[in-house]
Amino acid sequence: KESKFRKFFFLGEEYKPHGYKVWGCAPSLVELALETKELQSYLWSGKDSALAKWLQRGADGARLDVASEIGLELLSSITRAAHRHKKGSLVVGEVWAYSPHWTSAMDAVMSLHLGVLIYGVAEGTLPGPSAAQSLSRMIADSSIEEVLKCWIVVSNHDMPRLAHRLPDLQARQFAQVLQFTWPGCPLVYY
């Protein structure tokens, strides 16, 4: 009860049944009070922050899980801090949502939106012209430069693997051709 870190968390009787706020109904994922200036300093903005230490130890940047839940203002703050701590560092965030505007807050996004479009085309549930229209709208809503910052994800630890989702070899190869030819950066995830 006397820890200096208590203010980093949401604690209280209102957070039933555990007495603390959790992310995604998972008691092992305690939600952080990221708006707290002391926590921001501890995690990313301070010269001795976790982010600064990892960048000083040789990391090239940071990957932020579920970045869209952090919010644009805090993401911009994290990105600015990373660049201040190490020139040329990269902040990339996982974004399941439509990606325009998220790239204004980070150096790149893991665009699961583009992966969803690719699966739709490869599975035959999204007509090609509709996919092209969606890509065009994405570029118009941001810019080609912003879309090129998108890492195109079709398989990772949060979704079925490509071979499981597309057991047909031709469909799988077609999805990979789209991943490697659409605007953006193909991300091959272990």
Salt bridges, closest charged atoms under 4 A:
GLU31 OE2 - LYS21 NZ 3.57
GLU38 OE2 - LYS7 NZ 3.96
ASP60 OD1 - LYS86 NZ 3.66
ASP65 OD1 - ARG63 NH1 3.12
GLU94 OE2 - ARG63 NH2 3.61
ASP107 OD2 - HIS83 NE2 2.85
GLU123 OE2 - ARG165 NE 2.76
GLU146 OE2 - LYS149 NZ 3.66
ASP158 OD1 - HIS157 NE2 3.38
